Amino acid sequence: MKNTGEKIIEGALAFSGLITILTTLGIIWVLVSESFSFFQVVSVTDFLTDTEWTPLFTQKHYGILPLLTGTFLTTAIAILTAMPIGIAIAVYLSEYAPKNFRKSIKPALEVLAAVPTVVYGFFALTVVTPFLQNIVPDLGSFNALSAGLVMGIMIIPMISSLSEDALHALPKSLREASYGMGATRFQTAFKVAVPAASSGIIVSIILAIARAIGETMIVAIAAGQQPILTLDPRDAVETITAYIVQVSLGDVPHGSLAYKTIFAAGITLFIFTFVLNNISFWIKKKYQEKYD
């Protein structure tokens, strides 16, 4: 028989899980209901195919493509920056670093994840952009390149920490077998350990992509908030999250069609992050079943 204390703990845990589920359902309901009223006025076809996004201008267009390209451009730059550095750090900490050094440097590295993103944004605007202007010609004060690079720095701890955990969880016998076959430490690290931990590494990258897509303050400060359909990293761009911040400041009348665009943009962002999270879960589950 369960005692009273166990029943209370079980009830508290169940209540906590219920709150999470209800909160998620509430968010979905708000996004869907508000977006539905928006799409009663603006067709889904125009929303997905129009190349202009000017809901706050006199001549209004509601094409999400400029915001999507801005989001994916900054995210691509961030991942191209963070992925090689993060994986290299993870391999070093797992395969090369002394045990005491690993225990001390890993928490220090994760401190980067605790820095407020607004600080990263001002760092991108006041330090990285002037530095890049000395290297890249025609780089404006606001651009996707500096925002993406700093966003990549921000998500390095996520990739390195999760990848290092995946590498550290590999059985010691796997490395010993590789050394027994005459492989060097470098060969063991990159031809044995990394492929064996690929599921965890891939999941860390996908989660980092989702984190980059949802980033707000860095792109709002450094990218320029210009909804332009471009893939040139030197141009100013606007992401979905930056637009939501712009409209949410209070200058747009509540309940207007322009105000409802934040819910249409929000549900688009929600769908992308939901798909990425499910892909990472599927990959992790598939590899777990493979090695069980």
Buried (B, 14 or more C-beta within 10 A) or exposed (E): EEEEEEEEEEEEEEEEEEEEEEEEEEEEEEBEEBBEEBBEEBEEEEBEEBEBBBBBEEEBBBBBBBBBBBBBBBBBBBBEBBBEBBBBBBBBBBBEBEEEEBEEBBEEBEEBEEEEBEBBBBBBBEEBBEEBBEEBEEBBEBBBBBBBBBBBBBBBBBBBBBBBBBBBEBEEEEBEEBEEEEBEEEBBBEEBBBEBBBBBBBBBBBBBBBBBBBBBBBBBBBBBBBBBBBEEBBBBBBBBBBBBBBBEEEEBEEEEBBBBBBBBBBBBBBEBBEEBBEBBEEBBEEBEEEEE
